[in-house]
């Protein structure tokens, strides 16, 4: 679909997008439904560039897809704020989890302790099976959603959740926690 066709499809969807944004703003206590509407449009446009027939789907599917992506982004941001990270971690395909974590050190003593902790974490990650290590890096290091990993791997989301939980337990055992 060309740019004009995508714009026309978005204009047809606009009242429903605004309604969905108002619903999400009320549900998530978000002060700006217009910001949510804009984010939903960006999700829809992004997906339409990836899948040519996306905008020819039913309106309910398109809006639910955009809502799911928006909710995933909200969960990711909330998780990052919870662990004290203000910005999403960079996408680094060949990096380990230890390399993507922020450096919390302010003093030389803290720097030495942090380096020691990072070495311990890197060693523990290195002792995990490859699949477990990769899942932990993707979910916690890169901030990928378990849903997107499940779709990419062609597995149910529940299976990926279980694998991530198992990988976390293995890491905890390696760290002696």
N, C-alpha and C positions, 0 to 999 in steps of 0.2 A: 504494500500500500504506500502510495506517495505521501508527501508531506501535507498536501491539501486534503487528501482523504483522511489522514490521521487527525488533522485539525477539525474537520467536520464531525468525525466520530466523537472526539472529545467534547465538542460543543453540544452534540446530542446527549452526551452523558452528563454534562455539567450540572443540571439540576439534581440529578441523583448523587453526583459526587459531593455537592454542597450538603445534601441531606445526610450522607454518610459521614462527612466531616463534622457536622453539627452533633450527630450521635456520638462519634468518637470523642469530641471535645467535652461533651457532658459526661461520658463514661469515665474518661481519664483525667477529668478536672483540668483540661487544657484551656488556657485563656483565649486562644486564637483559632477558631474553626477555619478561618481563611488560610492560615498557614498549613493546617492539616489538608485542606482541599488541594492546595498547591503541591504538597508532598505526594498526595494520592495521584495527581495528574502526572507527576514525574515518574512514579512507579509504573503507571499505565503506559506512558510513552516509552520508558525503558524496555518494558516487556514486549511492546509492539515492535520494537526494533529487533528484539531477539527472536520473536515468533511472529511471522508475517500475518498469520490468521488470528492473532489474539483479539483484535478489535472486532472481529466478526463473531466472537463468542456471545453468549447471552449476557445481558447487562448485569444480572445477579452474580455471575461467575467473575466478570471483570472487577466489579466492586469488591467482592469478597477477597479476590486475589490481592487487590491493592490494600485492603484492610489488613490482611495477614502479613504482608510485607511491612506495613507501617507498624503493626504491633510487634513484629520481630525486631524492628529497629528500636522501638521504645524499650523493649526488654533488654536489648544489648546495651543501650545507653544507661539504663537503670543499673545493670550489672556492673558496668565500668565505673559508674559513680560510687557504687557500693564498695568496690575494691580500691577506690581512690584514684582512678585514672580519669582525667578530664576529657581526653580525646581518644577516638578509636585507635587501636594499635595498627601499625603499618602492615600492609600485606607483603609478607616476605616468604616466597614459596620454599626456600631452602633453609630457612632459619629454624632454630630450635626454640622452644618455649622460653628457655632461660635467656636467650638473646633478645626476645621481644618484651620482656618485663622492664618497667621503668627502674631507673637507678635511684633508690631512696636516700642515698648517702649524702650527708651534709658536712660531716667532719671526717678526718682521716681514719679515726677509730671506726666510725660507722661504715666508711668505705671498705675497710678491711673485713669487717663483719659481713657486709653485703656481698663482697666478692666471694667470701667463703660460702655463704648461703647459695649464691648462684652456682658455684662449683658443685656443691652438694646436690642442688636441683638438677643440674646438667648431667651429673653422674647417675642420679636416680632415673632420669628420663632415658638415658642411654641403656640402662638395664632392662627397660620395658620391651615387650614385643613390639615390632614395627607398627602394627595396626593400632595398638593402644597409644603409642607415642604420637603417631600421626593424628589420631582423633583429638588428643589433648592439645596439641599444637594448633589444630584448626579451630577448635571450639574456644579455648581460653587464650591462645596466643594471637590468633587472627580475628577472633570474634565472629566466626561463621556460625550460622544457625544450624541446629541439628536437623531441622527440616530440609535446608538446602543440601546438606551432606547426604541425607537420606535420598533425596531426589537424584542427586548426582550418582550415588552408588546403586540406585534401583532397589533400595531396601526400605522396609517400613520404618517410620520415624521412631516407633517404640523400640525397635531393634537397635537403632543408633543410640537412643537414650540409655538402653541397657549396657551397650558396649562402652559408652562414655563413663557410666557409673562404675563399671568393672575396671576401666582404666584408672579412674581416680582412686579406687581401692588399692590397685596394684601399686600406684605411685605412693600412696600413704604408707603401704607396707614397706616399700623401698626406703622411704624417708624415716621409717621407724616411728611414725605418728600413731 
